[in-house]
């Protein structure tokens, strides 16, 4: 998710997306511990998405 996409969300949408992203990140980490992911860069991308969402929430 790019920063330009994040800017278009309302405060409530940002909170919902943040919760979903954090849950997905936790699931990815848990899955990666048990058996390696095919594409481990997904973890990094998800972490960056969470950071973008948090930044947008703090700026609003």
C-alpha positions as CSV (number, residue, x, y, z in Angstrom):
1,X,0.0,0.0,0.0
2,X,1.4,3.4,-1.0
3,X,1.3,6.6,1.0
4,X,-1.0,8.2,-1.7
5,X,-3.5,5.4,-1.1
6,X,-3.4,5.9,2.7
7,X,-4.1,9.6,2.5
8,X,-7.5,8.9,1.0
9,X,-8.8,7.0,4.0
10,X,-10.9,8.5,6.8
11,X,-9.8,8.2,10.5
12,X,-12.1,5.1,11.1
13,X,-10.9,3.4,7.9
14,X,-7.3,3.9,9.0
15,X,-8.0,2.3,12.3
16,X,-9.7,-0.6,10.7
17,X,-6.9,-1.1,8.1
18,X,-4.3,-0.9,10.9
19,X,-6.0,-3.6,12.9
20,X,-6.3,-5.8,9.9
21,X,-2.7,-5.2,8.9
22,X,-1.4,-5.9,12.4
23,X,-3.3,-9.2,12.5
24,X,-2.0,-10.2,9.1
25,X,1.6,-9.3,10.1
26,X,1.3,-11.5,13.3
27,X,-0.1,-14.4,11.2
28,X,2.8,-14.0,8.7
29,X,5.4,-14.0,11.5
30,X,3.8,-17.1,13.1
31,X,3.7,-18.9,9.8
32,X,7.3,-18.0,9.0
33,X,8.5,-19.4,12.3
34,X,6.8,-22.8,11.7
35,X,7.8,-23.1,8.0
36,X,9.6,-20.6,5.8
37,X,7.5,-18.4,3.6
38,X,7.9,-18.7,-0.1
39,X,8.3,-14.9,-0.3
40,X,9.7,-13.6,3.0
41,X,9.7,-10.0,1.8
42,X,6.0,-10.0,2.5
43,X,6.9,-9.5,6.2
44,X,8.9,-6.3,5.4
45,X,6.1,-5.0,3.1
46,X,3.5,-5.6,5.8
47,X,5.7,-3.8,8.4
48,X,6.1,-0.8,6.2
49,X,2.4,-0.7,5.5
50,X,1.7,-0.7,9.3
51,X,4.2,2.2,9.7
52,X,2.4,4.2,6.9
53,X,-1.0,3.7,8.5
54,X,0.3,4.7,12.0
55,X,2.0,7.8,10.5
56,X,-1.3,8.8,8.7
57,X,-3.2,8.3,12.0
58,X,-0.8,10.5,14.0
59,X,-0.9,13.2,11.3
60,X,-4.7,13.4,11.3
